[in-house]
Amino acid sequence: MVDQPQGQPSEVQRARDEQERRKRSKESAAAARIAFQHQWVDQQIRIAHARGDFDDLPGAGKPIEGLGDQHDPDWWVKKLIEREQVTGVLPPALQLRKDDAQLDERLDSFTVETDVRREVEDFNARVIRARYTPVDGPPLITMPRDVEETVAAWAERRAARIAAARAENAARLAAEPPRGRRRWWRRDRSGGA
């Protein structure tokens, strides 16, 4: 073994001291970053303001909407639904009532009977599924629709729309003055070439 002079640290001790110094310097650097983070954020805001990043923001110069109203803990959900136009978040019973009320209008957009049948059968399947699924919320009062009756009503409405469109076209044609038809193969004999 090599004798070490009195009072001199060993190599192991020097390595430990170096590790401890590095650890303390990392901790102190992190502590300094945390202590001065608000200054860095303020500086970034000043730079962005000088660049004009905050100019022309939506709502600039206008009062904050709903600031004086009562506190609503779900304000952010309501704003999200309004902004993103989220639909279909009703309880199943209410959604089926709404779908039932709009079903005839949706069916009138179809031109083929098979599409109408498929849509009514899909609606009936959703109603039956909701009847056998326990759910929270209002009771389900929507009933499945008779497919044949619904298709017959759709056909009557479609025939009425077609007849109304034909009558409107006939009235429009009757109101227009008749135009003289000139055949493309006939020459103009009024003195032209």
C-alpha positions as CSV (number, residue, x, y, z in Angstrom):
1,M,0.0,0.0,0.0
2,V,1.1,3.5,-0.8
3,D,1.1,5.8,2.2
4,Q,-0.9,9.0,1.7
5,P,0.2,12.2,3.2
6,Q,-1.7,13.3,6.2
7,G,-4.7,15.6,5.3
8,Q,-4.8,14.7,1.6
9,P,-8.1,13.1,0.4
10,S,-7.9,9.7,-1.3
11,E,-8.8,9.2,-5.0
12,V,-12.1,7.6,-3.9
13,Q,-12.8,10.6,-1.7
14,R,-12.0,13.0,-4.5
15,A,-14.4,11.1,-6.9
16,R,-17.2,11.2,-4.3
17,D,-16.6,14.9,-3.8
18,E,-16.7,15.6,-7.5
19,Q,-20.0,13.7,-7.8
20,E,-21.5,15.6,-4.9
21,R,-20.4,18.9,-6.5
22,R,-21.9,18.0,-9.8
23,K,-25.1,16.9,-8.1
24,R,-25.3,20.2,-6.2
25,S,-24.6,22.2,-9.3
26,K,-27.4,20.4,-11.2
27,E,-29.8,21.0,-8.3
28,S,-28.8,24.6,-8.0
29,A,-29.2,25.1,-11.8
30,A,-32.7,23.6,-11.7
31,A,-33.5,25.8,-8.6
32,A,-32.3,28.9,-10.5
33,R,-34.4,28.0,-13.5
34,I,-37.5,27.6,-11.4
35,A,-36.7,30.8,-9.5
36,F,-36.3,32.8,-12.7
37,Q,-39.0,31.1,-14.8
38,H,-41.5,33.9,-14.4
39,Q,-38.9,36.4,-15.8
40,W,-38.3,34.1,-18.8
41,V,-42.1,33.9,-19.4
42,D,-42.5,37.6,-19.1
43,Q,-39.6,38.1,-21.6
44,Q,-41.2,35.7,-24.1
45,I,-44.5,37.6,-23.8
46,R,-42.7,41.0,-24.4
47,I,-40.9,39.6,-27.5
48,A,-44.2,38.1,-28.9
49,H,-46.0,41.4,-28.3
50,A,-43.2,43.4,-30.0
51,R,-43.5,41.0,-33.0
52,G,-47.3,41.6,-33.2
53,D,-48.3,38.0,-32.4
54,F,-51.2,39.3,-30.2
55,D,-52.6,41.6,-32.8
56,D,-55.9,40.7,-34.5
57,L,-56.8,38.0,-32.0
58,P,-60.5,37.0,-32.0
59,G,-62.5,39.0,-29.4
60,A,-59.8,41.7,-29.1
61,G,-61.3,44.9,-27.7
62,K,-64.6,43.2,-26.8
63,P,-65.9,42.5,-23.3
64,I,-65.4,38.9,-22.1
65,E,-68.6,37.0,-22.9
66,G,-70.6,35.9,-19.9
67,L,-68.3,37.5,-17.4
68,G,-71.1,39.0,-15.2
69,D,-73.3,36.0,-15.3
70,Q,-73.8,33.5,-12.5
71,H,-71.0,30.9,-12.1
72,D,-71.7,27.8,-14.1
73,P,-69.2,25.0,-13.4
74,D,-70.0,23.4,-16.8
75,W,-69.4,26.6,-18.8
76,W,-66.4,25.1,-20.7
77,V,-68.4,22.0,-21.7
78,K,-71.2,24.2,-23.1
79,K,-68.8,26.4,-24.9
80,L,-67.1,23.3,-26.4
81,I,-70.4,21.9,-27.6
82,E,-71.4,25.2,-29.1
83,R,-68.0,25.8,-30.8
84,E,-67.5,22.3,-32.1
85,Q,-71.2,21.8,-32.9
86,V,-71.2,18.5,-31.1
87,T,-74.4,16.5,-31.6
88,G,-75.8,13.2,-30.4
89,V,-75.1,13.7,-26.8
90,L,-78.7,13.4,-25.7
91,P,-79.9,10.5,-23.5
92,P,-81.0,7.6,-25.8
93,A,-84.7,8.2,-25.1
94,L,-84.5,11.8,-26.1
95,Q,-82.3,11.1,-29.1
96,L,-84.8,8.5,-30.3
97,R,-87.7,11.0,-29.9
98,K,-85.8,13.6,-31.9
99,D,-85.0,11.0,-34.6
100,D,-88.6,9.9,-34.7
101,A,-89.7,13.5,-35.2
102,Q,-87.2,14.0,-38.1
103,L,-87.6,10.6,-39.7
104,D,-90.2,11.6,-42.3
105,E,-88.1,14.6,-43.4
106,R,-85.1,12.3,-43.7
107,L,-87.0,9.7,-45.6
108,D,-88.3,12.4,-48.1
109,S,-84.6,12.9,-49.2
110,F,-84.5,9.3,-50.5
111,T,-85.6,8.5,-54.0
112,V,-85.5,4.6,-53.8
113,E,-87.9,2.5,-51.7
114,T,-85.2,0.1,-50.6
115,D,-83.3,3.0,-49.0
116,V,-86.5,4.1,-47.2
117,R,-87.1,0.5,-45.9
118,R,-83.5,0.2,-44.7
119,E,-83.7,3.5,-42.9
120,V,-87.0,2.6,-41.1
121,E,-85.6,-0.9,-40.2
122,D,-82.5,0.7,-38.8
123,F,-84.6,3.2,-36.7
124,N,-86.8,0.3,-35.4
125,A,-83.6,-1.7,-34.5
126,R,-82.3,1.2,-32.5
127,V,-85.7,1.6,-30.7
128,I,-85.8,-2.1,-29.8
129,R,-82.2,-2.1,-28.6
130,A,-82.9,0.9,-26.4
131,R,-86.0,-0.8,-24.9
132,Y,-83.9,-3.8,-23.7
133,T,-80.9,-1.7,-22.5
134,P,-81.1,-0.2,-19.0
135,V,-80.4,3.5,-19.2
136,D,-80.5,6.5,-17.0
137,G,-82.6,9.4,-17.9
138,P,-86.2,9.8,-19.1
139,P,-88.3,6.8,-20.0
140,L,-88.4,5.6,-23.6
141,I,-91.8,6.3,-25.1
142,T,-90.8,6.0,-28.7
143,M,-92.4,3.1,-30.5
144,P,-91.1,1.2,-33.6
145,R,-92.7,2.2,-36.8
146,D,-94.6,-0.1,-39.1
147,V,-92.4,-0.4,-42.1
148,E,-95.2,-0.9,-44.7
149,E,-97.2,2.0,-43.5
150,T,-94.2,4.3,-43.4
151,V,-93.1,3.3,-46.9
152,A,-96.7,3.9,-48.2
153,A,-96.8,7.3,-46.6
154,W,-93.4,8.1,-48.1
155,A,-94.6,7.0,-51.6
156,E,-97.7,9.3,-51.2
157,R,-95.7,12.3,-50.2
158,R,-93.3,11.6,-53.1
159,A,-96.1,11.4,-55.6
160,A,-97.6,14.6,-54.3
161,R,-94.2,16.4,-54.6
162,I,-93.8,15.1,-58.2
163,A,-97.3,16.2,-59.1
164,A,-96.8,19.6,-57.6
165,A,-93.5,20.1,-59.4
166,R,-95.1,19.1,-62.7
167,A,-98.0,21.5,-62.2
168,E,-95.5,24.3,-61.3
169,N,-93.5,23.6,-64.5
170,A,-96.7,23.5,-66.6
171,A,-97.8,26.8,-65.1
172,R,-94.5,28.4,-65.7
173,L,-94.4,27.2,-69.3
174,A,-98.0,28.5,-69.9
175,A,-97.0,31.9,-68.5
176,E,-94.0,32.3,-70.8
177,P,-94.7,33.8,-74.2
178,P,-94.1,31.3,-77.0
179,R,-90.8,31.7,-78.8
180,G,-90.6,31.2,-82.5
181,R,-88.4,28.3,-83.2
182,R,-86.0,28.7,-86.0
183,R,-84.5,25.6,-87.6
184,W,-80.8,25.6,-87.8
185,W,-80.8,24.4,-91.4
186,R,-82.9,27.3,-92.7
187,R,-81.2,30.3,-94.0
188,D,-82.1,33.8,-93.0
189,R,-83.9,35.2,-96.1
190,S,-84.3,38.7,-94.7
191,G,-81.4,40.0,-96.8
192,G,-78.5,38.4,-95.0
193,A,-75.9,36.4,-96.8
